[in-house]
Amino acid sequence: VQLQASGGGLVQAGGSLRLSCAASKVIFSISRMAWYRQAPGNQREFVASILSGGSTNYADSVKGRFTVSRDNAKNTVYLQMDDMRPDDTSVYYCNARPPSGEGYNYWGQGTEVTVSS
């Protein structure tokens, strides 16, 4: 299973970026798709998730600023990041796993996001 993340880069505080993650059709259609991030020296942390039916969940630190969405026709999940802050600087990873949380657990390669102050 391949998860291909893209869209990272350098942005100024207050700016926006959109990350994308394409997945194989079979996995994408049944999975909870999620974004995690890991800053240097920190553990990987949950950012946002979306189920196949569209239900979403967000970390408190990004609520109101980030929006997760999915395009089922393109087998792609997005993370729209607005009003970005320097502490959003991390490597962002997409993840696919069953809604139950049990079973497969696939990770993309990560895309780096840097927010300058």
C-alpha positions, -999 to +999 in steps of 0.1 A: +000+000+000+014+034-010+005+067+006+020+096-012+020+129+007+028+163-008+023+200-004+048+208+024+070+239+023+079+272+039+052+296+049+051+327+071+031+328+103-005+336+095-002+319+060-018+288+046-007+255+030-026+225+017-013+190+021-024+161-001-021+124+004-031+099-023-038+063-015-047+031-033-084+029-040-091-002-020-075+010+012-088+046+008-124+036+005-126+017+038-101+036+059-100+062+085-076+087+069-056+108+093-027+133+095-001+132+122+030+154+127+063+151+144+086+180+153+123+174+160+128+159+194+090+153+199+068+123+196+045+120+167+011+136+175-024+134+160-036+163+140-068+154+123-088+125+109-117+118+086-138+087+081-151+074+048-185+090+055-169+124+062-169+125+100-139+145+112-119+148+144-092+174+153-065+180+179-073+209+201-042+227+189-055+230+153-093+233+157-106+262+138-074+266+118-070+233+100-096+214+079-093+178+068-113+166+038-113+137+014-121+133-023-133+098-027-132+100-065-094+108-064-086+086-034-070+116-018-072+132+016-063+169+022-052+190+051-059+227+046-039+246+071-048+283+077-035+309+102-004+289+106+019+293+136+056+286+141+047+257+164+030+240+135+065+234+121+068+196+117+070+168+093+034+158+085+025+122+078-007+107+064-020+075+079-046+049+069-061+024+092-094+007+098-120+028+117-119+003+145-082+010+149-074-027+147-055-042+118-034-025+091-017+008+099-001+024+068+021+056+068+031+079+041+067+092+038+061+126+054+062+161+040+080+189+058+063+221+068+081+251+082+064+282+095+085+312+100+077+340+125 
